[in-house]
Amino acid sequence: QDIFRRCEAPKLYEPVELENFRLYYLQNLLNSLSSRRITRNMEVRTSSETISEMLELVLHEIEQRITAENLPREFRSEISDNGQHIRLFTSDNAPLTDDQFLTVVCIVLLKHSSCRRIVLPVSSSEKLKEMVENNGGQAIVCGTSQREFMNAVMEQGEQLQWKLCFDGIWAAITLLDYLNVHEVSFDTMINKIPVYCKKECEVECPDNQKAQVISQLYDRFRTNRTDLTHGLKIYQNNGWVLMVPDRYRHYIKIITEGVNMEAAEEISALFKKEIKKSLQNPRE
C-alpha cells in the first residue's frame, strides 16, 4: 500500500566504522556539563546492558563532583532499551505526560543553553508556545508524527533538542546538570508548569471520505483562524481543535485544548458532531 518504500540504490552507502565511539560520546557528554559540584541526585533505570554500562561510566565520573552523602532523589527516569527514549517521574513516582516532558525540554533549552529555535508539534499547548516566546524563544511548528518532529528538529540544526528528545542518557544527565546549576528541585520545576486542559478522542471515518470531511470542515469554519501544518487546526474563542486523519486506520483523531477541561470537552463534542454530520451529508 506504499506505506513503506525501499531505499534507492544510489542512496545506499558503505558502513562507516567508528573507533572509540563510546569514549568519544562520554567525553562529549561530560564536557557539556556546567556543574562543578553535585548537590542533587537522581535515579536512572534501564533494562539494557549496553545502556547500563554507559551509565555506569558517566555516573562514576559525575560521582567525583558530589560534595555530600545521601543526597535526596530529585527525579526518577527510565531509559528504553535502545537508549532513544526516556520517561521521567517526580520524586513521588508520578509519571510526566508527553506535554510536561516537552515543557521540561523547552525550559532546559531556554535557560540552560543558547538554543532559541524550538520545534513543537502543532498539537502542543498554546500555553507552551507562549512560554517559549515569553522567554525569548521562537516556536517552530511541525506535524504531530514522530517522523515529522524528528525531521523538523534536524532541519533546525539544534543538536541539544535532538539529544534531549532522542537520547535518554544525554537527557537524564543534562536535566541533572540543570537542576544543580540553577539550584532548583525537580518537583518545584514541575509545579511551575501550567495545567494543560487537553482531550483526545477518535471518530471512525472511511479512508475515501477523510479528505472530503476535512475540506468541508475547513469551508464551514473558514472565518476562524486555522492552521494547516498537519491536518486541520481550528481556533475557537475558548480553545482550539486539531483534526488529523489517521494514516493507517479508518479514523480521524481529534485533539482539543480549552481554557479549562469543560471547554476542551465541549469543543471535542462539537467537532465529533461536525465530523459525523459531514459523513452523513457528503459533498456531491
C-alpha positions as CSV (number, residue, x, y, z in Angstrom):
1,Q,0.0,0.0,0.0
2,D,3.0,2.3,-0.4
3,I,3.3,2.7,3.4
4,F,7.0,1.8,3.3
5,R,9.3,2.5,0.4
6,R,12.6,0.8,-0.4
7,C,15.7,2.9,-0.4
8,E,17.0,3.6,-3.9
9,A,20.4,2.0,-4.7
10,P,22.3,5.3,-5.2
11,K,21.3,6.3,-1.6
12,L,22.9,3.2,0.0
13,Y,26.3,3.9,1.4
14,E,29.1,1.8,2.7
15,P,29.1,1.4,6.5
16,V,31.5,3.6,8.4
17,E,33.4,2.1,11.3
18,L,33.8,4.5,14.3
19,E,36.6,3.6,16.6
20,N,36.4,4.5,20.3
21,F,32.9,5.9,19.7
22,R,31.8,5.2,23.3
23,L,34.7,7.1,24.7
24,Y,34.1,10.0,22.4
25,Y,30.4,10.1,23.3
26,L,31.1,10.0,27.0
27,Q,33.8,12.7,26.8
28,N,31.4,15.0,24.9
29,L,28.6,14.4,27.4
30,L,30.9,15.2,30.4
31,N,32.4,18.2,28.6
32,S,28.8,19.6,28.2
33,L,28.2,19.7,31.9
34,S,28.3,23.0,33.8
35,S,28.1,21.6,37.3
36,R,31.4,21.6,39.2
37,R,29.8,20.1,42.3
38,I,26.7,17.9,42.6
39,T,24.2,18.7,45.4
40,R,21.2,17.0,43.9
41,N,20.7,13.4,42.9
42,M,18.6,11.2,40.6
43,E,17.7,7.6,39.9
44,V,18.1,6.1,36.5
45,R,16.7,2.7,35.4
46,T,17.1,0.7,32.2
47,S,16.8,-3.0,31.2
48,S,19.6,-2.7,28.6
49,E,23.0,-4.0,29.5
50,T,24.7,-1.6,27.0
51,I,22.9,1.5,28.3
52,S,23.6,0.3,31.9
53,E,27.4,0.0,31.1
54,M,27.5,3.5,29.6
55,L,25.6,5.0,32.5
56,E,28.0,3.4,35.0
57,L,30.9,5.0,33.2
58,V,29.4,8.5,33.1
59,L,27.9,8.4,36.6
60,H,31.2,7.3,38.0
61,E,32.8,10.5,36.7
62,I,29.9,12.6,38.0
63,E,30.1,11.0,41.4
64,Q,33.5,12.7,41.8
65,R,31.7,16.0,41.9
66,I,29.3,15.0,44.8
67,T,30.0,17.0,47.9
68,A,27.7,15.4,50.4
69,E,26.3,11.9,51.3
70,N,22.7,10.6,51.0
71,L,21.6,13.3,48.6
72,P,17.8,13.3,48.0
73,R,16.5,11.9,44.8
74,E,15.1,14.7,42.7
75,F,13.5,12.5,40.0
76,R,13.4,9.0,38.6
77,S,14.0,8.2,34.9
78,E,13.6,5.1,32.8
79,I,15.6,4.8,29.6
80,S,14.4,2.5,26.8
81,D,16.5,-0.5,25.6
82,N,17.7,1.4,22.5
83,G,18.5,4.4,24.6
84,Q,16.4,6.7,22.5
85,H,13.5,7.4,24.8
86,I,13.3,8.5,28.5
87,R,10.3,8.6,30.9
88,L,10.5,11.0,33.8
89,F,8.9,10.6,37.2
90,T,8.6,13.1,40.1
91,S,10.1,12.3,43.5
92,D,6.8,10.6,44.5
93,N,6.9,8.5,41.3
94,A,4.2,10.4,39.4
95,P,4.9,10.0,35.6
96,L,5.2,13.1,33.5
97,T,2.8,13.4,30.5
98,D,4.2,14.0,27.0
99,D,3.2,17.7,27.3
100,Q,5.0,18.0,30.6
101,F,8.1,16.3,29.3
102,L,8.2,18.6,26.2
103,T,7.9,21.6,28.6
104,V,10.8,20.3,30.6
105,V,12.8,20.1,27.4
106,C,11.9,23.7,26.5
107,I,12.8,25.0,29.9
108,V,16.2,23.4,29.8
109,L,16.8,24.6,26.2
110,L,15.8,28.2,27.0
111,K,17.5,28.6,30.4
112,H,20.5,26.2,30.1
113,S,21.7,26.7,26.5
114,S,21.8,29.2,23.6
115,C,19.1,27.4,21.7
116,R,16.3,29.7,20.8
117,R,14.6,28.0,17.8
118,I,12.5,25.2,19.4
119,V,10.4,22.7,17.4
120,L,7.0,22.0,18.7
121,P,4.3,19.7,17.3
122,V,1.1,21.6,16.1
123,S,-0.7,19.6,18.8
124,S,1.3,21.4,21.6
125,S,-0.4,23.6,24.1
126,E,-0.8,27.3,23.3
127,K,0.5,27.9,26.8
128,L,3.7,26.1,25.9
129,K,4.2,28.2,22.8
130,E,3.6,31.4,24.8
131,M,6.1,30.2,27.4
132,V,8.8,29.7,24.7
133,E,8.1,33.1,23.1
134,N,8.0,34.9,26.5
135,N,11.4,33.6,27.3
136,G,13.0,34.8,24.1
137,G,12.5,31.7,22.0
138,Q,10.9,31.0,18.7
139,A,8.4,28.1,18.3
140,I,8.8,26.2,15.0
141,V,5.6,24.3,14.4
142,C,5.7,20.9,12.8
143,G,3.4,17.9,12.2
144,T,2.3,15.5,15.0
145,S,4.0,12.3,13.9
146,Q,7.4,11.4,15.4
147,R,8.9,11.3,11.9
148,E,7.8,14.9,11.2
149,F,9.1,16.0,14.6
150,M,12.5,14.4,14.1
151,N,12.9,15.8,10.6
152,A,12.0,19.3,11.8
153,V,14.5,19.2,14.7
154,M,17.2,18.0,12.3
155,E,16.4,20.8,9.8
156,Q,16.7,23.4,12.5
157,G,20.1,22.1,13.4
158,E,19.5,22.4,17.1
159,Q,21.6,19.4,18.4
160,L,20.6,19.8,22.0
161,Q,16.9,19.5,21.4
162,W,17.6,16.3,19.4
163,K,19.7,14.9,22.3
164,L,17.1,15.8,24.9
165,C,14.3,14.2,22.9
166,F,16.0,11.2,21.4
167,D,19.0,10.3,23.6
168,G,17.9,9.1,27.0
169,I,21.3,9.2,28.7
170,W,22.0,12.7,27.5
171,A,18.6,13.9,28.6
172,A,18.9,12.4,32.1
173,I,22.4,13.8,32.7
174,T,21.6,17.3,31.2
175,L,18.5,17.5,33.4
176,L,20.5,16.7,36.5
177,D,23.1,19.3,35.4
178,Y,20.3,21.9,35.0
179,L,18.9,21.3,38.5
180,N,22.3,21.6,40.1
181,V,23.4,24.7,38.2
182,H,20.1,26.6,38.8
183,E,19.7,25.1,42.4
184,V,16.1,24.2,41.8
185,S,14.3,20.9,42.7
186,F,12.6,18.9,40.0
187,D,9.3,19.0,41.8
188,T,9.5,22.8,42.0
189,M,10.2,22.9,38.3
190,I,7.2,20.7,37.5
191,N,4.8,22.6,39.8
192,K,5.5,25.8,37.8
193,I,4.4,24.1,34.6
194,P,0.9,25.3,33.6
195,V,-2.0,22.9,33.7
196,Y,-2.8,21.8,30.2
197,C,-6.5,21.2,29.6
198,K,-6.4,18.9,26.6
199,K,-8.6,16.0,25.4
200,E,-8.0,13.4,22.7
201,C,-10.5,11.1,21.0
202,E,-11.2,9.4,17.7
203,V,-14.1,9.3,15.2
204,E,-14.4,6.4,12.7
205,C,-14.1,7.6,9.1
206,P,-13.6,5.7,5.9
207,D,-10.3,6.4,4.1
208,N,-12.1,7.6,0.9
209,Q,-14.0,10.3,2.9
210,K,-11.3,11.7,5.1
211,A,-10.1,14.4,2.7
212,Q,-13.7,15.4,2.0
213,V,-14.6,15.7,5.7
214,I,-11.6,17.9,6.4
215,S,-12.4,20.1,3.3
216,Q,-16.0,20.5,4.4
217,L,-14.9,21.5,7.9
218,Y,-12.4,24.0,6.6
219,D,-15.1,25.6,4.5
220,R,-17.6,25.6,7.3
221,F,-15.2,27.3,9.7
222,R,-13.2,29.4,7.2
223,T,-13.9,32.6,9.2
224,N,-12.0,31.2,12.2
225,R,-8.2,31.3,12.4
226,T,-6.9,28.0,11.1
227,D,-3.6,26.1,10.8
228,L,-2.9,23.5,8.1
229,T,0.5,22.4,9.2
230,H,-0.8,18.9,9.8
231,G,-4.5,18.0,9.5
232,L,-6.8,20.9,10.3
233,K,-6.5,23.1,13.4
234,I,-9.4,25.5,14.1
235,Y,-9.2,28.1,16.8
236,Q,-12.2,28.8,18.9
237,N,-12.9,31.6,21.5
238,N,-12.3,29.2,24.3
239,G,-9.6,27.0,22.8
240,W,-8.8,25.0,19.7
241,V,-9.3,21.7,17.9
242,L,-6.9,19.7,15.8
243,M,-8.3,17.0,13.5
244,V,-5.7,14.6,12.0
245,P,-6.7,11.8,9.6
246,D,-5.1,8.6,10.8
247,R,-2.7,7.4,8.1
248,Y,-3.2,3.7,8.7
249,R,-6.6,3.3,10.2
250,H,-10.2,4.4,9.4
251,Y,-10.3,7.1,12.0
252,I,-9.8,10.9,12.4
253,K,-8.0,11.9,15.6
254,I,-9.5,14.9,17.5
255,I,-7.2,16.8,19.9
256,T,-8.7,19.8,21.7
257,E,-7.4,22.3,24.2
258,G,-9.6,24.7,26.2
259,V,-9.3,27.4,28.8
260,N,-10.4,24.6,31.2
261,M,-11.3,20.9,30.9
262,E,-15.0,21.7,30.5
263,A,-14.2,23.9,27.4
264,A,-11.9,21.2,26.0
265,E,-14.7,18.6,26.3
266,E,-17.3,20.9,24.8
267,I,-15.1,21.6,21.7
268,S,-14.4,17.9,21.4
269,A,-18.1,17.0,21.5
270,L,-18.9,19.8,19.0
271,F,-16.4,18.6,16.4
272,K,-17.4,14.9,16.8
273,K,-20.9,16.0,15.7
274,E,-19.5,18.1,12.9
275,I,-17.5,15.2,11.5
276,K,-20.5,12.8,11.8
277,K,-22.6,15.5,10.0
278,S,-20.1,15.7,7.2
279,L,-20.1,11.9,6.8
280,Q,-23.9,11.8,6.7
281,N,-24.1,14.6,4.1
282,P,-21.1,14.1,1.7
283,R,-20.4,16.8,-0.8
284,E,-21.6,16.0,-4.3
